[in-house]
Amino acid sequence: MKALRNQKGFASFVEVVVTAVIFVLAAAGILASLSMIQPQGTESTEKLEAAYMAKGFLEELRTSVTADSWADTSGDLWPTGGTPKTTTVTGPSGKSYTITYEVTEITANPDSGNAYPADIRPRRVDVSIDY
């Protein structure tokens, strides 16, 4: 080790370069880990807000169920026949979300196989939301 040291200096040039490389790698690792914290938090916030917006949309549909709306062929509750409907909502953060939903009429009881009467068939709503 004494052969590598300069008589007048503290450390050799090689030691300084190796130390600098180690510090640069450590700093880059710390910065990379810190920069990854924020996007994940933002993404999970958007995902949570989107889930609440979809839940609110389903709740609005549920509360609008009446005899008139059930039979309204142009209403939001009428079966879509395989063609999804789309609506856009704005969340509390100001971000816009696109809700796509499809209403399907259930013709028979899945447990018993018995057919439901045509005027009181239940309907299923499948919802997806883009955030």
PyMOL commands that set and color helices and strands:
alter all, ss='L'
color gray80, all
select helices_A, chain A and resi 13-63+67-71+118-120
alter helices_A, ss='H'
color red, helices_A
select strands_A, chain A and resi 85-90+96-105+123-130
alter strands_A, ss='S'
color yellow, strands_A
deselect
rebuild
show_as cartoon
